[in-house]
Amino acid sequence: ECFKPPVMPFAPVKFGLNVLDGFYAGWTKLPEGGREYLKFDGPQNIYKKIYVQDEFLVGTVVFNAPQDIERLLGILQRQDNITGREEEII
């Protein structure tokens, strides 16, 4: 079974420096028949992953990109059809 957490950001983990600032929402494991899209920007240390089922965003995990929280949560909550826009969204 996929773990479906509540839609809620988690607090940054700090080790003297702000090394991890992230959030997750919805499904955090690939659902059966779903697709996942991943983007990693090494120089900026930004990691983004979205999970798509049919034509809808069903989950997201993002680190070091707080500017994307509102946008991704909005797409997830509104259940916008994202067919063909997956790469653009991530």
N, C-alpha and C positions, 0 to 999 in steps of 0.2 A: 504494500500500500504506500502511496505517496503521503508524505507529511505535509499537511496544509496549515501553516502557522497563521496567526492573526495578522492583519495588515497593520504593521507597526515597525518603525525603524528601531534599530538597536544602537546603544551608546558606543562611541568610539573606544577602542582599547588604546591605552597610552603607556609607553615605555620611555618616559622622559621626553619623547617627541611624539607628535601625532602621526603614527605610522599606519593606522587603520581607521578609516571613517566609512562605515558602510550601512547598508540597509537591505532588507529582504521583504518580500511580500508575495502572498499567494503560494503556488506550488514551488518547492525548492528541489524537486526531483522530476526528471523527464517523465511525463505521463505516457501511458501506452498509446502509441499512434501519434504522439506529439513530436514537435521539432524543437531544437534548441539552437540559439545563436549566441556566439561569444565574440567579444572584442576586448583586446588587451593592449593598452598603450604603455609600454615599458618605461620610456623616459618620464612620463607623467605618473606612473604607477596607478593607472586607472584600469579597473576590471569591471566588465559589464556582461551579464548573461541574462537572456530572456528565454522563457519557455512559452511555446505556442501550441495550442490545441485547436484543430480546425482552423478557423480564421480569427481566433481571439488570443490575446495575451493572457496567460493564466498564472504567470509567476515571473519574478525578477530577483536577481542578486546583483548588487552594485557596491563596489568599494572605491573610495576616494573620488566620487563624483556627486557631491551633495546637490549640485545644480540640477540634477536629473530626477530627484525624488518626486517633486510635485508633478512633473510631466508624466512619468511612468505610472505613478499611483493613479493619476487621472485616467489614463488609458485603461488600466486594469479595472478600476471601479466602474467606468462607463461602459465597459465591454465593447469598445470600438472595434470595428472590423479592420484588421491590419494586413489583410491579404496583399502580398506584393510590396509591403512597406517595412518588413521585418528588419532588413539591413539599415534602413533609414532611421528606424526607431532606436536601434541600439547605438 
